[in-house]
Amino acid sequence: MGETLIAGVLAGYGIAMPVGAITVLIITLSAQTSLRVGLAGAMGTATADGLYALVAALSGVALANILKPVAEPMRWTAAVVLLAIAAKGISGAIRRSRDSGNAQTVKVKKPGRAYLQLLGLTILNPLTIIYFSALVLGLRNDAWTSWDSVVFVAAAFAASASWQAVLAIGGALVSRVLTSEKGRLWTALIGNGVILFLAARLFLA
């Protein structure tokens, strides 16, 4: 069980830590709204990672093989959604900077909406299920049990959740440092600008 636990933790951090559009989105979301909303979005991403780990542990490579033919459309869909989010974020930040009451209009997103948004976006990454399936395939042997699957999935989810929470907290700290209107504006422009760039890379990948 110890080996499975360690493998699950490493798998969770391995899928969560590489910097991508979701990483920047969580940080920007937390910086532009609140830590509560940022954490909700972070848990949405961790839930998606946990669900994919669960499916991989239960089905092995079966679902990964099913998703391969639709991986390209899923990637394009994710890119379009990210472009829309970034464009909306930039336009909203500029609009608020022109509004004298922008301090009252920044924190508009609800935690539940942030959770579902990040959950959906992360699920649109088919590489996650392929990643977990490959790891599970390497771990599986005659001694693999249902308990091993539970341990692997729980460890992967906990690792992903802890890293996503760190990102959300980091975004909230940035928000505390950049308390001025210009600081919030540049945080939004830079964060959403990076999301635009990473979304464009999905189109070119």
C-alpha positions as CSV (number, residue, x, y, z in Angstrom):
1,M,0.0,0.0,0.0
2,G,2.9,2.3,0.8
3,E,4.2,2.1,-2.8
4,T,0.7,2.8,-4.2
5,L,0.3,5.8,-1.8
6,I,3.6,7.3,-2.9
7,A,2.8,6.7,-6.6
8,G,-0.6,8.4,-6.1
9,V,1.0,11.5,-4.5
10,L,3.7,11.7,-7.2
11,A,1.1,11.3,-9.9
12,G,-1.1,14.0,-8.4
13,Y,1.7,16.5,-8.2
14,G,3.0,15.5,-11.5
15,I,-0.2,16.4,-13.3
16,A,-0.9,19.5,-11.2
17,M,2.4,21.3,-11.0
18,P,3.4,22.0,-14.7
19,V,2.5,25.6,-15.4
20,G,-0.4,25.9,-17.9
21,A,-3.5,27.9,-18.6
22,I,-5.4,26.3,-15.6
23,T,-2.5,27.3,-13.3
24,V,-2.7,30.9,-14.4
25,L,-6.5,30.9,-14.4
26,I,-6.6,29.8,-10.7
27,I,-4.1,32.5,-9.6
28,T,-5.8,35.2,-11.6
29,L,-9.2,34.2,-10.4
30,S,-8.1,34.3,-6.8
31,A,-6.4,37.6,-7.2
32,Q,-9.3,39.3,-9.0
33,T,-12.1,37.9,-6.8
34,S,-11.4,36.4,-3.4
35,L,-9.5,33.5,-1.8
36,R,-12.8,31.7,-1.3
37,V,-13.6,31.8,-5.0
38,G,-10.1,30.9,-5.9
39,L,-10.1,27.9,-3.6
40,A,-13.4,26.8,-5.1
41,G,-12.0,26.9,-8.6
42,A,-8.8,25.1,-7.4
43,M,-11.0,22.3,-5.9
44,G,-12.8,22.0,-9.3
45,T,-9.5,21.3,-11.0
46,A,-8.5,18.8,-8.3
47,T,-11.9,17.1,-8.6
48,A,-11.4,16.6,-12.3
49,D,-7.9,15.2,-11.6
50,G,-9.4,12.8,-9.0
51,L,-12.2,11.7,-11.3
52,Y,-9.7,10.9,-14.1
53,A,-7.5,9.0,-11.7
54,L,-10.5,7.1,-10.5
55,V,-11.5,6.2,-14.0
56,A,-8.0,5.2,-14.9
57,A,-7.7,3.0,-11.8
58,L,-11.0,1.3,-12.6
59,S,-10.7,0.9,-16.3
60,G,-7.0,0.8,-17.0
61,V,-6.3,2.1,-20.5
62,A,-9.8,1.4,-21.8
63,L,-11.1,5.0,-21.5
64,A,-7.8,6.5,-22.7
65,N,-8.1,4.5,-25.9
66,I,-11.7,5.7,-26.3
67,L,-10.7,9.4,-25.8
68,K,-7.8,9.4,-28.2
69,P,-9.9,9.9,-31.3
70,V,-11.7,12.9,-29.7
71,A,-8.6,14.4,-28.1
72,E,-8.2,17.0,-30.8
73,P,-11.8,18.3,-30.6
74,M,-11.6,18.4,-26.8
75,R,-8.3,20.4,-27.0
76,W,-9.8,22.9,-29.4
77,T,-12.9,23.3,-27.2
78,A,-10.7,24.0,-24.2
79,A,-8.7,26.6,-26.2
80,V,-11.9,28.4,-27.3
81,V,-13.3,28.4,-23.8
82,L,-10.0,29.8,-22.4
83,L,-9.9,32.5,-25.1
84,A,-13.4,33.5,-24.1
85,I,-12.5,33.6,-20.4
86,A,-9.4,35.6,-21.0
87,A,-11.1,38.1,-23.3
88,K,-13.9,38.6,-20.8
89,G,-11.4,39.0,-18.0
90,I,-9.4,41.7,-19.8
91,S,-12.5,43.6,-21.0
92,G,-14.0,43.4,-17.5
93,A,-10.8,44.7,-15.9
94,I,-10.6,47.6,-18.3
95,R,-14.3,48.4,-17.7
96,R,-13.9,48.3,-13.9
97,S,-10.8,50.5,-14.1
98,R,-12.9,53.2,-15.8
99,D,-15.6,52.8,-13.2
100,S,-15.1,54.9,-10.1
101,G,-16.9,52.3,-8.0
102,N,-14.8,49.4,-9.3
103,A,-13.8,48.4,-5.7
104,Q,-17.4,47.3,-5.2
105,T,-17.7,45.4,-8.5
106,V,-14.6,43.2,-8.5
107,K,-15.8,40.3,-6.4
108,V,-18.7,39.1,-8.5
109,K,-18.0,35.4,-9.3
110,K,-19.6,32.8,-7.0
111,P,-17.6,29.9,-5.6
112,G,-20.0,27.3,-7.1
113,R,-19.6,28.8,-10.5
114,A,-15.9,28.9,-10.2
115,Y,-15.8,25.3,-9.1
116,L,-17.9,24.1,-12.1
117,Q,-15.9,26.3,-14.5
118,L,-12.6,24.9,-13.5
119,L,-14.0,21.4,-13.3
120,G,-15.3,21.5,-16.8
121,L,-12.1,23.1,-18.2
122,T,-9.9,20.5,-16.6
123,I,-12.0,17.6,-17.8
124,L,-11.5,18.9,-21.4
125,N,-7.9,17.9,-21.1
126,P,-7.8,14.2,-22.3
127,L,-4.1,14.0,-21.7
128,T,-4.9,13.7,-18.0
129,I,-6.7,10.3,-18.4
130,I,-3.9,9.1,-20.7
131,Y,-1.4,10.1,-18.1
132,F,-3.1,8.4,-15.2
133,S,-3.9,5.3,-17.3
134,A,-0.2,4.9,-18.2
135,L,0.8,5.1,-14.5
136,V,-1.8,2.7,-13.4
137,L,-0.9,0.2,-16.1
138,G,2.7,0.3,-14.8
139,L,1.6,-0.2,-11.2
140,R,-0.9,-3.0,-11.8
141,N,0.0,-6.5,-11.1
142,D,-1.6,-9.6,-9.7
143,A,-1.4,-8.2,-6.2
144,W,-3.3,-5.0,-7.2
145,T,-6.6,-4.8,-5.2
146,S,-9.6,-2.5,-5.0
147,W,-8.0,-0.9,-1.9
148,D,-4.9,0.0,-4.0
149,S,-7.2,1.8,-6.4
150,V,-8.8,3.7,-3.5
151,V,-5.4,4.7,-2.1
152,F,-4.0,5.7,-5.5
153,V,-7.0,7.9,-6.3
154,A,-7.2,9.5,-2.8
155,A,-3.5,10.3,-2.8
156,A,-3.6,11.7,-6.4
157,F,-6.6,13.9,-5.5
158,A,-5.0,15.1,-2.2
159,A,-1.8,16.0,-4.0
160,S,-3.5,17.9,-6.7
161,A,-5.8,19.7,-4.3
162,S,-2.9,20.8,-2.1
163,W,-1.1,22.3,-5.1
164,Q,-4.1,24.0,-6.5
165,A,-4.8,25.5,-3.1
166,V,-1.3,26.9,-3.0
167,L,-1.9,28.6,-6.3
168,A,-5.2,30.1,-5.0
169,I,-3.5,31.3,-1.9
170,G,-0.7,32.8,-4.0
171,G,-3.2,34.7,-6.1
172,A,-4.9,36.0,-2.9
173,L,-1.6,37.2,-1.6
174,V,-0.9,39.0,-4.9
175,S,-4.3,40.7,-4.5
176,R,-3.4,41.9,-1.0
177,V,-0.1,43.4,-2.2
178,L,-1.6,45.0,-5.3
179,T,-4.5,46.8,-3.6
180,S,-4.5,49.9,-5.9
181,E,-6.8,50.2,-8.9
182,K,-3.8,50.1,-11.2
183,G,-2.4,47.1,-9.4
184,R,-5.6,45.1,-9.9
185,L,-5.8,46.2,-13.5
186,W,-2.3,45.1,-14.4
187,T,-2.8,41.8,-12.5
188,A,-5.9,41.1,-14.6
189,L,-4.2,42.2,-17.9
190,I,-1.1,40.1,-17.3
191,G,-2.9,37.1,-16.0
192,N,-5.5,37.0,-18.7
193,G,-2.9,37.9,-21.3
194,V,-0.9,34.7,-20.3
195,I,-4.1,32.7,-20.6
196,L,-4.6,34.1,-24.1
197,F,-1.1,33.1,-25.0
198,L,-1.4,29.5,-23.6
199,A,-4.8,29.1,-25.3
200,A,-3.2,30.1,-28.6
201,R,-0.6,27.5,-28.0
202,L,-3.3,24.8,-27.7
203,F,-4.4,25.8,-31.3
204,L,-0.9,25.4,-32.5
205,A,0.0,22.3,-30.6
